[in-house]
Amino acid sequence: MGVLDRLKRRREFLIVASQGRKWAAPGLILQAMARIDGPRSPLTTADCIPAEPLRVGFTVSRKVGNAVARNRARRRLKAAAEAVLPSQARAAYDYVLIGRQQTMTRSFPALLQDLETALRKTGAHVAAPGGKDNSAGQGSGDRSRRA
């Protein structure tokens, strides 16, 4: 598996936080935003032109612990993202994974499930082959933004 493209600049993280959708799970918080080309609305994912592969950023605040704890949480988030995002996340999206206190203590399978659930809840999940993806466009966007 290849390395995921990364969000590295603070400005990129702030754009995803302000314009994207958010879902909080016990082990992590996911923010997802469609990147689009041209003057289309960022809320209309059906009109998106996949210009680039997905990008992902990771952040863990000092609330989680000291530098050692934050780095460990970030490494767990990176491992979860590498396992889930290439097969289940939409292309041309920016994702920010935010570590929480439980990121370090939650079992890895539960952390993977948290990420998969967050992808579905934010509408950034790719439908399984032969199946239909009911997550995109369900309900109001306000519910998924409140976490």
C-alpha positions as CSV (number, residue, x, y, z in Angstrom):
1,M,0.0,0.0,0.0
2,G,1.2,3.5,-0.8
3,V,1.6,6.4,1.5
4,L,-1.4,8.7,1.8
5,D,-1.0,12.3,0.7
6,R,-0.8,14.6,3.7
7,L,-2.3,17.9,4.9
8,K,0.6,19.8,6.5
9,R,-0.2,23.5,6.6
10,R,-2.3,25.0,9.3
11,R,-4.4,26.8,6.7
12,E,-5.5,23.5,5.2
13,F,-6.5,22.2,8.6
14,L,-8.5,25.3,9.3
15,I,-10.3,25.1,5.9
16,V,-11.4,21.5,6.6
17,A,-12.5,22.5,10.1
18,S,-14.6,25.4,8.9
19,Q,-16.1,24.0,5.7
20,G,-16.1,20.3,6.2
21,R,-18.4,17.9,8.0
22,K,-17.5,16.5,11.4
23,W,-18.2,13.3,13.4
24,A,-17.0,12.4,16.9
25,A,-16.5,8.8,17.8
26,P,-15.1,7.5,21.1
27,G,-11.6,6.9,19.7
28,L,-11.3,9.8,17.3
29,I,-12.9,12.8,15.6
30,L,-13.1,12.9,11.8
31,Q,-13.5,16.1,9.7
32,A,-14.1,15.5,6.0
33,M,-14.4,18.0,3.2
34,A,-14.8,17.5,-0.6
35,R,-12.3,19.3,-2.7
36,I,-13.9,20.6,-5.9
37,D,-12.7,22.3,-9.1
38,G,-14.4,25.4,-10.4
39,P,-17.2,27.5,-8.9
40,R,-19.4,24.7,-7.6
41,S,-20.8,24.6,-4.1
42,P,-18.8,22.6,-1.6
43,L,-22.0,21.1,-0.3
44,T,-22.8,19.3,-3.5
45,T,-20.6,16.3,-3.6
46,A,-22.3,14.9,-6.7
47,D,-20.8,17.7,-8.7
48,C,-17.3,17.1,-7.5
49,I,-14.6,16.5,-10.1
50,P,-12.0,14.2,-8.6
51,A,-8.9,16.2,-9.4
52,E,-6.6,14.6,-6.9
53,P,-6.4,11.7,-4.5
54,L,-7.5,12.0,-1.0
55,R,-5.4,13.9,1.6
56,V,-5.3,13.3,5.3
57,G,-4.0,15.3,8.3
58,F,-3.5,14.2,11.9
59,T,-3.6,16.3,15.0
60,V,-3.6,15.5,18.7
61,S,-3.9,18.3,21.3
62,R,-2.1,18.6,24.7
63,K,-5.3,17.5,26.4
64,V,-4.4,14.0,25.4
65,G,-1.1,14.0,27.3
66,N,2.6,14.8,27.0
67,A,4.6,14.6,23.8
68,V,5.1,10.8,24.1
69,A,1.4,10.2,24.5
70,R,0.5,12.5,21.7
71,N,2.9,10.9,19.3
72,R,1.7,7.5,20.2
73,A,-1.9,8.6,19.6
74,R,-0.9,10.1,16.2
75,R,0.9,6.9,15.2
76,R,-2.3,4.9,16.0
77,L,-4.4,7.3,13.9
78,K,-1.9,7.0,11.0
79,A,-2.1,3.2,11.2
80,A,-5.9,3.3,11.2
81,A,-6.0,5.7,8.3
82,E,-3.6,3.6,6.2
83,A,-5.8,0.5,6.9
84,V,-9.2,2.1,6.2
85,L,-9.0,5.2,4.0
86,P,-7.5,3.7,0.8
87,S,-10.4,1.3,0.3
88,Q,-13.3,3.1,2.0
89,A,-12.8,6.8,1.7
90,R,-13.8,9.0,-1.3
91,A,-11.1,10.4,-3.6
92,A,-10.8,14.2,-3.9
93,Y,-11.6,14.7,-0.2
94,D,-9.5,16.2,2.6
95,Y,-9.7,14.3,6.0
96,V,-8.5,15.5,9.4
97,L,-8.2,12.9,12.1
98,I,-8.1,14.3,15.6
99,G,-6.9,12.2,18.5
100,R,-8.8,11.9,21.8
101,Q,-8.0,10.6,25.2
102,Q,-9.4,7.2,24.3
103,T,-7.3,7.0,21.1
104,M,-4.5,5.4,23.0
105,T,-6.5,3.0,25.1
106,R,-9.1,1.9,22.6
107,S,-8.5,-1.5,21.0
108,F,-7.3,-1.2,17.4
109,P,-10.3,-3.0,15.8
110,A,-12.6,-0.6,17.7
111,L,-10.5,2.3,16.5
112,L,-10.9,1.0,12.9
113,Q,-14.6,0.7,13.4
114,D,-14.8,4.3,14.8
115,L,-13.1,5.5,11.6
116,E,-15.4,3.5,9.3
117,T,-18.5,4.8,11.2
118,A,-17.2,8.4,11.0
119,L,-16.7,8.0,7.3
120,R,-20.3,6.9,6.9
121,K,-21.7,9.6,9.1
122,T,-19.9,12.4,7.3
123,G,-21.0,11.1,3.9
124,A,-17.4,10.4,2.9
125,H,-17.7,6.6,2.6
126,V,-17.4,4.8,-0.7
127,A,-20.1,2.3,-1.4
128,A,-19.1,-1.4,-1.5
129,P,-18.9,-2.9,-5.0
130,G,-22.4,-4.1,-6.0
131,G,-23.9,-2.4,-3.0
132,K,-25.4,1.0,-2.5
133,D,-24.1,3.7,-0.3
134,N,-27.0,5.2,1.7
135,S,-24.8,7.4,3.9
136,A,-24.3,10.3,1.5
137,G,-27.1,12.8,1.5
138,Q,-29.1,11.4,4.4
139,G,-30.5,13.8,6.9
140,S,-29.4,17.4,7.5
141,G,-25.8,18.3,7.5
142,D,-26.3,20.1,10.9
143,R,-26.6,16.8,12.7
144,S,-23.2,15.5,11.5
145,R,-21.4,18.8,12.2
146,R,-22.3,18.7,15.9
147,A,-20.2,16.4,17.8
